[in-house]
Amino acid sequence: MALVSATLDKAGLGAGIVHLGLGAFARAHLIPATEAAMAASGECHWGVLGVSLRHADVRDALAPQGFDYTLALRDADAQGKPRECRETLHSLLGVLVAPENPQAVLEAIAAPATRIVSLTVTEKGYHHDPASGALKHDDPAIAHDLAHPAAPRTTLGFLVHGLARRRARGLGPVTLLSCDNLPSNGATLRGLVLAFAGAVDAALAEWIGSACRFPNGMVDRIVPKNDDLAVVTAESFFDWAVEDDFAAGRPDWTVYGARFVAQAEPFEKLKLRMVNGSHSAIAYLGVLAGWPTVDRAIAEPALRRFAEALMREEIEPTLATVDGLAGVDLAAYRARLIERFANPALAHRTAQIAMDGSQKIPQRWLGTLRDRLAAGASIDHLALALAAWLQFLGGVDEAGRGFAIDDPLAAELQALHARAAGAPTESARIATLLGYAPVFGTLGRERGVIDAVSRQAVRLRRDGVCATLETME
C-alpha cells in the first residue's frame, strides 16, 4: 500500500498550495502525495491550505486535532479478507470556509507564498454546459460573482478575483491545477477562467492566459464516502498522470506514484472511459436492482460479464489507436479494474457514484458513443447503460423503493421524465429524454442512438436488470 514513509514537523511547514473543494478525494490523493514529496525532499513550503466552498463540517471536525487526519487504505488479502492500513497526515495546515469568509479565500489565492491553486469541485463546480463545455454566463451564481468581486461564491469567481489581486500587487503567476474527472481538465478550466476573466477585465484575462499555467491531468483512486470526517478511506491503488507545466514549481509527486507526462489526454481518455464509464454503468444498474455497493453488484456474474463486455467490446476499441497509449495492455488494465471494483473493503455505494449524472455522462459515455457510431459499430452495452440512467431518473428501484435524484439538474430531469411518460411509444419516450440538449447536445437526436436505447429500455422495464443482463450477448 502507498503510505507516506516519514512524519513531517507541522510547525515548519508553509502553505504553497491552496486547494478548493476539500472533500475526501483531495485528502486521499493530492495531500498524501504532497506530504510524501515533502518528506522525501525536505522542501517544506508545499503545505496545503484547504478551502471548503460550501460547508464547515470538515473544518469543524479537523480543527480540534490541528487539521491532522487519518488516511485508511483498504484492500483484501490473498484469501479475500478485508484489511486496512492507517496513517496520520500532517500537511493540511488549515481549512477556510468560503461562505463564512470569502475575503480570506481571496487573500489565500493572492498570498505571495501560494504557488499552486488546485481544485476538486466535481463536474458541477465548473458552471459550464456539460454538452458544449461553455461557461454558463446566465448562471445566477456566475452573475453574482461578476457583480460582487469581494464576495464570490463559485470556484471561478474565487479564482479570477483572487488572481486579480495577485496581478494588482505585482505578484507572480500561479498554476491552476484541476484534479477533477473532465476531459482536458486543465484546458477546460483555462477556457472557463478566461471567459469569466474576460467579462471582468480584458487585461486581466490576457495576464492570466499568458502567465498562469493550467496543466491537464488524470487522477485515479477510488474514495468512498465516510461518515467520520476525521478518517478518509480509499483503495490502495493510486495513479496520477499530470503534465509537467507549472508556473512556480511543484512538489515531486512521483515519490508517491505520480507520473509527469508531456500530454495527459491519452491517460484522461483511458481513465474516463474505462474506469468512470464502467463505474457509472454499474452504479445505475446497481441502484435499480437494489445492489447497494459496487462490490455487491460486481459479485453478480451477469453484471460482471456485462462490465467486462462493455469495456472489451465497446470502450477498448476506441482506445486502441490513441496516441500516447501505445504499449498499454488494455486487457490487463480491464482485469485489474474488475479487481478494484470487487474490493470488499471499500463498500463504495452505487448511489454515491450515481450522483450528478447530468454532469458525468457527457464526459464518461458520450465520447465513446460518438466514436462507436463513427465506426459503424455496436453500441448495445452503452445503450443499456443509458437506458438505466433514464430509468433511474424515475426515482424508484425495481422493488418499488424510492430514492432521491442528487443532481444539479434534478428538477428539470424529473419534470422531463414525467412528460416523457405520456409519449405514445417507447421510441417516442426515449427520443424525448435523449433530446435534452444540456446533456446530450445533438447526439440524442441520432436515430441510431434512439433506436438502440429504446430496445434496451423496453427490455429493462419489462424484464428487470438481472434478466436483461443475463440475455446480453
Rosetta blueprint (number, residue, H / E / L):
1 M L
2 A L
3 L L
4 V L
5 S L
6 A L
7 T L
8 L L
9 D L
10 K H
11 A H
12 G H
13 L L
14 G L
15 A E
16 G E
17 I E
18 V E
19 H E
20 L E
21 G L
22 L L
23 G L
24 A H
25 F H
26 A H
27 R H
28 A H
29 H L
30 L H
31 I H
32 P H
33 A H
34 T H
35 E H
36 A H
37 A H
38 M H
39 A H
40 A H
41 S H
42 G L
43 E L
44 C L
45 H L
46 W L
47 G E
48 V E
49 L E
50 G E
51 V E
52 S E
53 L L
54 R L
55 H L
56 A L
57 D H
58 V H
59 R H
60 D H
61 A H
62 L H
63 A H
64 P H
65 Q H
66 G L
67 F L
68 D L
69 Y E
70 T E
71 L E
72 A E
73 L E
74 R E
75 D E
76 A E
77 D L
78 A L
79 Q L
80 G L
81 K L
82 P E
83 R E
84 E E
85 C E
86 R E
87 E E
88 T E
89 L E
90 H L
91 S L
92 L E
93 L E
94 G E
95 V E
96 L E
97 V E
98 A L
99 P L
100 E L
101 N L
102 P H
103 Q H
104 A H
105 V H
106 L H
107 E H
108 A H
109 I H
110 A H
111 A L
112 P L
113 A L
114 T L
115 R L
116 I E
117 V E
118 S E
119 L E
120 T L
121 V L
122 T L
123 E H
124 K H
125 G H
126 Y H
127 H L
128 H E
129 D L
130 P L
131 A L
132 S L
133 G L
134 A L
135 L E
136 K L
137 H L
138 D L
139 D L
140 P H
141 A H
142 I H
143 A H
144 H H
145 D H
146 L H
147 A H
148 H L
149 P L
150 A L
151 A L
152 P L
153 R L
154 T L
155 T H
156 L H
157 G H
158 F H
159 L H
160 V H
161 H H
162 G H
163 L H
164 A H
165 R H
166 R H
167 R H
168 A H
169 R L
170 G L
171 L L
172 G L
173 P L
174 V L
175 T E
176 L E
177 L E
178 S E
179 C L
180 D L
181 N L
182 L L
183 P L
184 S L
185 N H
186 G H
187 A H
188 T H
189 L H
190 R H
191 G H
192 L H
193 V H
194 L H
195 A H
196 F H
197 A H
198 G H
199 A H
200 V H
201 D L
202 A H
203 A H
204 L H
205 A H
206 E H
207 W H
208 I H
209 G H
210 S H
211 A H
212 C L
213 R E
214 F L
215 P L
216 N L
217 G E
218 M E
219 V E
220 D E
221 R L
222 I L
223 V L
224 P L
225 K L
226 N L
227 D L
228 D L
229 L L
230 A L
231 V E
232 V E
233 T E
234 A E
235 E E
236 S L
237 F L
238 F L
239 D E
240 W E
241 A E
242 V E
243 E E
244 D L
245 D L
246 F L
247 A L
248 A L
249 G L
250 R L
251 P L
252 D L
253 W H
254 T H
255 V H
256 Y H
257 G L
258 A L
259 R E
260 F E
261 V E
262 A L
263 Q L
264 A L
265 E H
266 P H
267 F H
268 E H
269 K H
270 L H
271 K H
272 L H
273 R H
274 M H
275 V H
276 N H
277 G H
278 S H
279 H H
280 S H
281 A H
282 I H
283 A H
284 Y H
285 L H
286 G H
287 V H
288 L H
289 A H
290 G L
291 W L
292 P L
293 T E
294 V H
295 D H
296 R H
297 A H
298 I H
299 A L
300 E L
301 P H
302 A H
303 L H
304 R H
305 R H
306 F H
307 A H
308 E H
309 A H
310 L H
311 M H
312 R H
313 E H
314 E H
315 I H
316 E H
317 P H
318 T H
319 L H
320 A L
321 T L
322 V L
323 D L
324 G L
325 L L
326 A L
327 G L
328 V L
329 D L
330 L H
331 A H
332 A H
333 Y H
334 R H
335 A H
336 R H
337 L H
338 I H
339 E H
340 R H
341 F H
342 A L
343 N L
344 P L
345 A L
346 L L
347 A L
348 H L
349 R E
350 T H
351 A H
352 Q H
353 I H
354 A L
355 M L
356 D L
357 G H
358 S H
359 Q H
360 K H
361 I H
362 P H
363 Q H
364 R H
365 W L
366 L H
367 G H
368 T H
369 L H
370 R H
371 D H
372 R H
373 L H
374 A H
375 A L
376 G L
377 A L
378 S L
379 I L
380 D H
381 H H
382 L H
383 A H
384 L H
385 A H
386 L H
387 A H
388 A H
389 W H
390 L H
391 Q H
392 F H
393 L L
394 G L
395 G L
396 V E
397 D L
398 E L
399 A L
400 G L
401 R L
402 G E
403 F L
404 A L
405 I L
406 D L
407 D L
408 P L
409 L L
410 A H
411 A H
412 E H
413 L H
414 Q H
415 A H
416 L H
417 H H
418 A H
419 R H
420 A H
421 A L
422 G L
423 A L
424 P L
425 T L
426 E H
427 S H
428 A H
429 R H
430 I H
431 A H
432 T H
433 L H
434 L H
435 G L
436 Y L
437 A H
438 P H
439 V H
440 F H
441 G L
442 T L
443 L H
444 G H
445 R H
446 E L
447 R H
448 G H
449 V H
450 I H
451 D H
452 A H
453 V H
454 S H
455 R H
456 Q H
457 A H
458 V H
459 R H
460 L H
461 R H
462 R H
463 D H
464 G H
465 V H
466 C H
467 A H
468 T H
469 L H
470 E H
471 T L
472 M L
473 E L
